[in-house]
Every structure is written in structure tokens, then in C-alpha cells.
Amino acid sequence: MQAEPNQNAANIDAAPTHPIGTTRQSDFIIPRSQRRQFFLTFTFMTLVGWVVGGIVSIAVERGITEQLMPKLTPGVQEIWYNWGTYASLSIFALIFAGDQAIVIRRYVSGWWWLLATSFGWLASTKVSDAWIGYIWAFAESLNRELSLQETIILGLASTSAYIFSGIWIGFCQWLILRRYTKNSWWWTFLNSFAFLLISFLLWLLSLAQTSIPAVYRDQVSYLSEQGTTALILGIIPAIALCRLRARGKR
């Protein structure tokens, strides 16, 4: 029996309107309609986490070192001086990751993001510090003034150690993201790219230091470095999260 013209028109209207080769909003872990709000909120909360985490961790470390340590036994003091940096760094990492988790929990597990980012940041920082310390300890062991070429090489080596340490953060976060996304292996290297961009921008800022009055130079340089670092650590992951495809979608 032949369908009526009105029925054919209704069937056409009900058919999918997505052109071949295009992607739907639901293909992405963060729909297009929510990307602008997500980008702004994630970047802002990363800035807040960086500032608040830094202030709280420094305050806790200083309070324990200056007020509590003198009252403790030498054995406990030695333990703190050996392991206290892990405590302050963990406090910073938990606050930093927690602020990001508040935003991202709508799309992935906030608790797992908190744990993965905190552990990744702790591992990244300690590995980076160890390699950089080894590089400059080697320089001091030479017992002579380094040439310009040697200084540049060692500087590049320490910067590379800092950049590649970002793989620890990316890998830990990828372990969580892979449960919700597909083809997200490149996330492992995302933070290394962010660290590379941070290093380049900080180098550019260092070139402009001579134009800052000497009275304010240290303060302006410190605030500029911290602000640039926090912005990049918010902007790059926010953009990348908006490009991740959701698992289970075509």
C-alpha cells in the first residue's frame, strides 16, 4: 500500500538532520552548548586553587617550622625536615585539584580527578626537583666556573626535566579520563605541552624584567610568573577537555 504524501513528509521531518561526516553535541564529553561556561569556570577555579593552595601550604609549613618544631624532640624535627615538603606539597595539590574537581565532576568522577591530579602533581614535582637538583649538583661538582655554553646546556637540561615531569600528571589524569572518553591517549602529554608553554612565556617575561623599576621588579616578576603559570594550567586542560569525545558515542 502506498504511503500518503502527508505521511512521507512526516517521516522526512522525523529523520536525523545531521549531515554525513558531522559530529553531534553528544559525541563530546562536554557538549558545545556548555563549553564557554565550562572553559571560563574551569580556568577561574584553577586560578583560585593555585592561589589558595599556595597560600595555605606556605602558611601551614611556616607555622609548623617556626612554632611547632622548636617544641619537639630532635628526632621528630629531623623527620619533618626530611618529609615536611611532602606534607605542604600534598596540601597544595589537594586544594588545587579539588577546585578543578568542583567544575569537572559533572562530566567525570570528581573524587577520582582529585586523587589522580593530586598524586600526579606530587610525583611530577618531586621527580622534577630530583632531576634538577642532580643536574646542578653535577655542575657544582666540577669545582670551576661554568662557561656560557655549559650554563646554557645545563639550563636547557633542567628546563627539559621540568617539562617532561608533566607526563606524570597527564598519565594519572588519563587513567581517569579513559573510562569516560575514547582516543584520549594524547592527554598523557598534555601537561608537558603546558609546561613547555609556561617555560617559553616565563623566558619572555624574563627579557622584560629590565624595563621594570628595581624597587618593584621582584614582586612584579613573582606575580607575573605565578599568574602566567596558573592561567596556562587552566586554559590548556580546559580547551583539551572540550575536545574529548565521550565513550560509547559514534
NUSEBA-261829 format. One line per field, with one value per residue (C-alpha): residue number from 1; residue in three letters; x, y, z. Coordinates in Angstrom, 1 decimal, padded with zeros to 4 digits. Example, Ala and Ser with C-alpha at 12.3 -4.5 7.8 and 13.67 -1.06 7.14 Angstrom:
<pts>
num	[1; 2]
residu	[ALA; SER]
x	[012.3; 013.7]
y	[-004.5; -001.1]
z	[007.8; 007.1]
</pts>
This chain:
<pts>
num	[1; 2; 3; 4; 5; 6; 7; 8; 9; 10; 11; 12; 13; 14; 15; 16; 17; 18; 19; 20; 21; 22; 23; 24; 25; 26; 27; 28; 29; 30; 31; 32; 33; 34; 35; 36; 37; 38; 39; 40; 41; 42; 43; 44; 45; 46; 47; 48; 49; 50; 51; 52; 53; 54; 55; 56; 57; 58; 59; 60; 61; 62; 63; 64; 65; 66; 67; 68; 69; 70; 71; 72; 73; 74; 75; 76; 77; 78; 79; 80; 81; 82; 83; 84; 85; 86; 87; 88; 89; 90; 91; 92; 93; 94; 95; 96; 97; 98; 99; 100; 101; 102; 103; 104; 105; 106; 107; 108; 109; 110; 111; 112; 113; 114; 115; 116; 117; 118; 119; 120; 121; 122; 123; 124; 125; 126; 127; 128; 129; 130; 131; 132; 133; 134; 135; 136; 137; 138; 139; 140; 141; 142; 143; 144; 145; 146; 147; 148; 149; 150; 151; 152; 153; 154; 155; 156; 157; 158; 159; 160; 161; 162; 163; 164; 165; 166; 167; 168; 169; 170; 171; 172; 173; 174; 175; 176; 177; 178; 179; 180; 181; 182; 183; 184; 185; 186; 187; 188; 189; 190; 191; 192; 193; 194; 195; 196; 197; 198; 199; 200; 201; 202; 203; 204; 205; 206; 207; 208; 209; 210; 211; 212; 213; 214; 215; 216; 217; 218; 219; 220; 221; 222; 223; 224; 225; 226; 227; 228; 229; 230; 231; 232; 233; 234; 235; 236; 237; 238; 239; 240; 241; 242; 243; 244; 245; 246; 247; 248; 249; 250]
residu	[MET; GLN; ALA; GLU; PRO; ASN; GLN; ASN; ALA; ALA; ASN; ILE; ASP; ALA; ALA; PRO; THR; HIS; PRO; ILE; GLY; THR; THR; ARG; GLN; SER; ASP; PHE; ILE; ILE; PRO; ARG; SER; GLN; ARG; ARG; GLN; PHE; PHE; LEU; THR; PHE; THR; PHE; MET; THR; LEU; VAL; GLY; TRP; VAL; VAL; GLY; GLY; ILE; VAL; SER; ILE; ALA; VAL; GLU; ARG; GLY; ILE; THR; GLU; GLN; LEU; MET; PRO; LYS; LEU; THR; PRO; GLY; VAL; GLN; GLU; ILE; TRP; TYR; ASN; TRP; GLY; THR; TYR; ALA; SER; LEU; SER; ILE; PHE; ALA; LEU; ILE; PHE; ALA; GLY; ASP; GLN; ALA; ILE; VAL; ILE; ARG; ARG; TYR; VAL; SER; GLY; TRP; TRP; TRP; LEU; LEU; ALA; THR; SER; PHE; GLY; TRP; LEU; ALA; SER; THR; LYS; VAL; SER; ASP; ALA; TRP; ILE; GLY; TYR; ILE; TRP; ALA; PHE; ALA; GLU; SER; LEU; ASN; ARG; GLU; LEU; SER; LEU; GLN; GLU; THR; ILE; ILE; LEU; GLY; LEU; ALA; SER; THR; SER; ALA; TYR; ILE; PHE; SER; GLY; ILE; TRP; ILE; GLY; PHE; CYS; GLN; TRP; LEU; ILE; LEU; ARG; ARG; TYR; THR; LYS; ASN; SER; TRP; TRP; TRP; THR; PHE; LEU; ASN; SER; PHE; ALA; PHE; LEU; LEU; ILE; SER; PHE; LEU; LEU; TRP; LEU; LEU; SER; LEU; ALA; GLN; THR; SER; ILE; PRO; ALA; VAL; TYR; ARG; ASP; GLN; VAL; SER; TYR; LEU; SER; GLU; GLN; GLY; THR; THR; ALA; LEU; ILE; LEU; GLY; ILE; ILE; PRO; ALA; ILE; ALA; LEU; CYS; ARG; LEU; ARG; ALA; ARG; GLY; LYS; ARG]
x	[000.0; 001.5; 002.1; 000.2; 002.1; 001.5; 002.9; 006.0; 006.5; 006.2; 008.8; 011.2; 010.7; 011.4; 014.6; 018.0; 019.2; 022.9; 024.9; 027.2; 030.6; 029.5; 029.5; 026.7; 026.9; 026.6; 029.7; 031.8; 032.2; 031.4; 028.6; 029.2; 026.4; 028.3; 031.8; 032.1; 030.8; 033.0; 036.1; 035.6; 034.7; 037.5; 040.1; 038.9; 038.8; 042.3; 043.5; 041.7; 043.1; 046.6; 046.4; 044.6; 046.6; 049.9; 048.9; 047.6; 050.5; 053.1; 051.2; 051.0; 054.6; 055.8; 053.6; 054.9; 058.5; 058.6; 056.1; 055.7; 059.2; 061.1; 058.9; 059.5; 062.3; 065.3; 064.2; 060.8; 062.4; 064.6; 061.6; 059.8; 062.8; 063.1; 059.4; 057.7; 057.9; 055.6; 053.0; 052.9; 053.0; 050.2; 048.1; 048.7; 047.9; 044.7; 043.4; 044.5; 042.9; 039.9; 038.9; 039.2; 037.1; 034.3; 033.9; 034.7; 032.6; 029.6; 031.4; 033.8; 034.2; 035.3; 036.8; 038.9; 040.0; 041.0; 043.1; 044.7; 045.6; 047.0; 049.1; 050.3; 051.2; 053.1; 055.0; 055.7; 057.1; 059.3; 060.7; 061.4; 063.1; 065.2; 066.4; 067.0; 068.9; 071.0; 071.9; 073.0; 074.8; 076.8; 077.6; 078.9; 081.0; 083.0; 084.6; 085.1; 083.2; 081.0; 081.3; 078.4; 077.8; 077.8; 075.4; 073.0; 073.2; 072.6; 069.7; 068.1; 068.6; 066.8; 064.0; 063.6; 063.4; 060.6; 058.7; 058.8; 057.8; 054.3; 053.8; 053.2; 050.2; 048.9; 049.2; 047.4; 044.6; 044.3; 043.7; 040.5; 039.5; 039.9; 036.9; 034.7; 036.4; 037.9; 041.1; 042.4; 045.9; 047.4; 046.3; 049.3; 051.5; 049.1; 050.7; 054.2; 052.9; 051.5; 054.9; 056.7; 054.4; 054.9; 058.7; 058.6; 056.3; 058.4; 061.5; 059.8; 058.8; 062.4; 063.5; 061.2; 062.4; 064.9; 062.0; 060.5; 061.7; 064.2; 062.0; 059.1; 061.0; 061.0; 057.4; 056.1; 058.2; 056.9; 053.3; 053.7; 055.3; 052.6; 049.7; 051.1; 051.6; 048.1; 046.5; 048.2; 047.4; 043.8; 043.4; 045.2; 043.4; 040.1; 040.5; 041.6; 038.6; 036.2; 037.8; 037.5; 034.9; 032.6; 032.9; 030.0; 029.2; 029.6]
y	[000.0; 003.4; 005.9; 009.1; 012.3; 013.7; 010.5; 010.8; 014.4; 013.4; 010.7; 013.1; 015.6; 012.9; 011.7; 012.7; 016.1; 015.6; 015.8; 012.9; 013.4; 015.8; 015.1; 015.6; 017.6; 014.3; 013.0; 015.2; 014.7; 018.4; 019.5; 022.5; 024.4; 024.2; 024.8; 028.5; 028.3; 025.3; 027.0; 030.1; 028.3; 025.7; 028.4; 030.6; 027.7; 026.7; 030.2; 030.1; 026.7; 027.8; 031.0; 029.5; 026.2; 028.2; 030.5; 027.6; 025.3; 028.0; 029.1; 025.5; 024.8; 028.1; 027.6; 024.1; 025.0; 028.2; 027.4; 023.7; 022.4; 024.1; 022.3; 018.8; 016.3; 016.3; 013.0; 014.4; 017.6; 015.5; 013.6; 016.9; 018.4; 015.3; 014.8; 018.1; 019.2; 016.2; 017.5; 021.0; 019.9; 017.5; 020.3; 022.4; 019.6; 018.7; 022.2; 022.8; 019.5; 020.0; 023.3; 021.7; 018.7; 021.0; 022.0; 018.7; 016.5; 017.0; 015.0; 012.6; 011.4; 014.4; 012.3; 010.3; 013.5; 014.9; 011.9; 011.4; 015.1; 015.3; 012.2; 013.2; 016.7; 015.3; 012.8; 015.4; 017.9; 015.5; 013.9; 017.3; 018.6; 015.5; 015.7; 019.5; 019.0; 016.3; 018.5; 021.4; 019.2; 017.9; 021.4; 022.2; 019.0; 020.4; 022.9; 025.6; 028.4; 027.2; 028.6; 030.3; 027.2; 024.9; 027.1; 027.2; 023.4; 022.8; 025.3; 023.5; 020.2; 021.4; 023.0; 019.7; 017.9; 020.3; 019.9; 016.1; 015.8; 016.8; 013.3; 012.1; 014.4; 013.7; 009.9; 009.9; 012.0; 009.9; 006.8; 008.5; 010.1; 006.9; 005.5; 008.3; 009.1; 007.4; 008.0; 010.2; 008.7; 012.1; 013.5; 011.9; 014.5; 017.5; 018.8; 018.5; 020.8; 023.2; 023.2; 023.9; 026.8; 028.1; 027.9; 029.8; 032.6; 032.9; 033.3; 036.1; 037.7; 037.5; 039.5; 042.3; 042.5; 045.3; 047.6; 047.2; 049.6; 047.9; 048.6; 046.6; 044.1; 041.1; 041.5; 042.1; 039.2; 036.8; 037.7; 037.6; 034.1; 032.8; 034.3; 033.0; 029.5; 029.3; 030.6; 028.1; 025.3; 026.3; 027.2; 024.3; 021.5; 023.4; 023.5; 019.9; 018.7; 020.4; 018.3; 014.9; 012.5; 010.6; 006.9; 005.0; 007.6; 007.2]
z	[000.0; -001.0; 001.8; 001.7; 000.9; 004.4; 005.9; 003.8; 004.8; 008.5; 008.1; 006.4; 009.3; 011.8; 010.1; 011.6; 010.3; 010.9; 007.6; 006.9; 008.4; 011.2; 014.9; 017.3; 020.6; 022.5; 020.8; 023.1; 026.9; 027.2; 024.8; 022.7; 024.4; 027.7; 026.5; 027.1; 030.6; 031.3; 029.9; 032.0; 035.2; 034.9; 034.3; 037.1; 039.6; 038.6; 039.3; 042.7; 043.5; 042.6; 044.8; 047.8; 047.7; 047.6; 050.5; 052.7; 052.1; 052.8; 055.9; 057.2; 056.5; 058.1; 061.1; 061.8; 061.2; 063.2; 066.0; 066.5; 065.6; 068.4; 070.9; 069.5; 070.0; 067.6; 066.1; 065.2; 063.9; 061.6; 060.2; 059.5; 057.7; 055.6; 054.8; 055.6; 052.0; 051.1; 053.6; 052.3; 048.7; 049.3; 050.8; 047.8; 045.4; 047.1; 047.1; 043.5; 042.3; 044.5; 042.9; 039.4; 040.6; 041.6; 037.9; 036.2; 038.4; 036.1; 033.4; 035.2; 038.8; 040.9; 043.6; 041.2; 039.4; 042.8; 043.8; 040.3; 039.9; 043.5; 043.2; 039.7; 040.8; 043.8; 041.7; 039.0; 041.4; 043.3; 040.1; 038.6; 041.7; 042.0; 038.3; 038.5; 041.8; 040.3; 037.2; 039.3; 041.8; 038.9; 037.9; 041.4; 041.4; 038.6; 041.0; 038.4; 036.8; 034.0; 030.6; 028.8; 026.7; 029.7; 031.5; 028.6; 028.2; 031.9; 031.9; 029.0; 030.7; 033.9; 031.9; 030.0; 033.3; 034.4; 031.1; 030.9; 034.5; 033.3; 031.9; 035.5; 035.9; 032.4; 032.9; 036.2; 034.8; 031.7; 033.9; 034.9; 031.6; 029.6; 031.5; 030.1; 026.8; 023.7; 021.8; 024.7; 024.9; 023.9; 027.3; 028.9; 027.1; 027.6; 030.8; 029.3; 026.5; 029.1; 031.0; 027.7; 027.0; 030.6; 030.2; 027.0; 028.4; 031.6; 029.4; 027.5; 030.8; 032.0; 029.0; 030.0; 033.6; 032.9; 032.0; 035.5; 038.2; 040.5; 043.6; 042.2; 040.0; 042.3; 043.3; 039.8; 038.4; 041.0; 040.5; 036.7; 036.9; 039.2; 037.2; 033.9; 035.3; 036.8; 033.6; 031.3; 033.7; 033.5; 029.8; 028.2; 030.0; 029.6; 025.8; 025.7; 027.8; 025.4; 022.5; 024.2; 022.7; 025.0; 025.2; 023.8; 021.2; 017.5]
</pts>
